[in-house]
Amino acid sequence: MQPTKIVDLFAGPGGLDVAAEKLGISTVGVEWDSAACTTRRAAGLETVEGDVRLYGPSDFPEADVLAGGPPCQTFTVAGTGVGRRALDEVLRFVERLVAREDREEIEKDLAKLDDERTGLVLQPLMWALDAIDKLDRPFRAIVLEQVPAVLPVWEAYAKALIEEGYQVDCGILHTEAYGVPQTRRRAVLIARHGKDPVTLPVATHRIYRKGAARDSGDTNLLPWRTMADVVSRPTAFEVISNYGTGGDPKARGRRGSGEPSATVTGKISRNRVVSPNGDELGRFTPSEAGRLQTFPSDYPWSGKDIGQQIGNAVPPRLALHILSAAFGWDAPSEALLQSLTTWGSRPTREPAPEDPAAVESNQ
Ligand SMILES: C[S@@+](CC[C@H](N)C(=O)[O-])C[C@H]1O[C@@H](n2cnc3c(N)ncnc32)[C@H](O)[C@@H]1O
């Protein structure tokens, strides 16, 4: 399929949108964090600064693809009672939405949840169902990304979307298996309306295993990429994590520059960078941290808490693979993957004044 435009909910600084723009697809992101919006505008990405819950598909009539990376705090404690309860609640809401129970009643009950963020993960489903029920114009493709703990929600979404005429695939992807120089696992759902089967992107690189030699493993796949592949420093280096392995603050994770980075989080600036003999080196700059996430090295990080913006994002290189698979396209070419190294200056694209979303966001 050839999409016209992607509406990206909870769009952050634009990890998914950078990939989409590189694929030649225009995007509009809905995001309420002013710092992330500052970065987006500096990058020239069309942005509606506001609460996703106040908008709907009718505000974005051109968009035929829905993407979303809702915030994940309540699910990251999965395995604990709180996480499990949040998940059970969400799964019940999915059933009620799909059964087309009265939306006002559902929204009233959502407002009663202990943590209102739990309900945000339902927003993409509400948008998908509203496009069908209110506009009679289903999104042609849907792409969702979240932490692994959210996979059961995506599985419930998959069941619902299949009933609505979509082909769907969902599962956990390892970023380093797509050439991102970082180990990070994400629950991804891709769906396309119609009959053509949909499958998650095929891995191109090997999965990283601590201690396993880089040249060992499946010879059909490329070796994982390293921090040194994207961060140019005069010497080898080691990164000492701010987090203790297994919760032990003394057992801080360490990764060498010849390995992929550990998962880039919002606290990346707290990680120490040292030389092989232990000398303190400069910590990662925003550009370097962005490169570990495969953002272009000249991406115009702006506003407050840039580390958090970077840690929140979908790695654009992974997004190139995910979007291509969602649209039924071949895997991205080497030239396209290479094009992610630079961004350049782009004119800011604000929503057109007659766009109702723009009018509403200005009120
Ligand atoms: C996990 S990040 C998404 C990152 C994004 N997919 C990317 O690739 O850069 C979640 C984002 O949702 C935003 N957010 C949270 N609640 C929101 C709401 N109600 N409306 C709009 N944005 C919201 C947060 O500010 C954060 O930037």
The ligand as a MOL file (V3000), in Angstrom:
LIG
                    3D

  0  0  0     0  0            999 V3000
M  V30 BEGIN CTAB
M  V30 COUNTS 27 29 0 0 0
M  V30 BEGIN ATOM
M  V30 1 C 7.0300 6.5050 24.9560 0
M  V30 2 S 6.9310 8.1710 24.4500 0 CHG=1
M  V30 3 C 6.6350 8.0090 22.7170 0
M  V30 4 C 7.8340 8.2290 21.8570 0
M  V30 5 C 7.5810 8.2940 20.3640 0
M  V30 6 N 6.8230 7.1710 19.8870 0
M  V30 7 C 8.8870 8.4180 19.5830 0
M  V30 8 O 9.2080 7.5640 18.8080 0
M  V30 9 O 9.6220 9.4010 19.7650 0 CHG=-1
M  V30 10 C 5.3600 8.6480 25.0710 0
M  V30 11 C 5.0260 10.1230 24.8780 0
M  V30 12 O 3.6570 10.3370 25.1900 0
M  V30 13 C 3.5240 11.6670 25.6720 0
M  V30 14 N 2.2040 11.7580 26.3480 0
M  V30 15 C 1.8280 11.1900 27.4980 0
M  V30 16 N 0.5300 11.4100 27.7370 0
M  V30 17 C 0.0580 12.1630 26.7090 0
M  V30 18 C -1.2260 12.7020 26.3640 0
M  V30 19 N -2.2840 12.4820 27.1370 0
M  V30 20 N -1.3330 13.3910 25.2270 0
M  V30 21 C -0.2500 13.6070 24.4300 0
M  V30 22 N 0.9870 13.1110 24.6900 0
M  V30 23 C 1.1380 12.4010 25.8040 0
M  V30 24 C 4.7330 11.8210 26.5690 0
M  V30 25 O 5.0260 13.1940 26.7730 0
M  V30 26 C 5.8180 11.0720 25.7740 0
M  V30 27 O 6.5340 11.9590 24.9580 0
M  V30 END ATOM
M  V30 BEGIN BOND
M  V30 1 1 1 2
M  V30 2 1 2 3
M  V30 3 1 2 10
M  V30 4 1 3 4
M  V30 5 1 4 5
M  V30 6 1 5 6
M  V30 7 1 5 7
M  V30 8 2 7 8
M  V30 9 1 7 9
M  V30 10 1 10 11
M  V30 11 1 11 12
M  V30 12 1 11 26
M  V30 13 1 12 13
M  V30 14 1 13 14
M  V30 15 1 13 24
M  V30 16 1 14 15
M  V30 17 1 14 23
M  V30 18 2 15 16
M  V30 19 1 16 17
M  V30 20 1 17 18
M  V30 21 2 17 23
M  V30 22 1 18 19
M  V30 23 2 18 20
M  V30 24 1 20 21
M  V30 25 2 21 22
M  V30 26 1 22 23
M  V30 27 1 24 25
M  V30 28 1 24 26
M  V30 29 1 26 27
M  V30 END BOND
M  V30 END CTAB
M  END
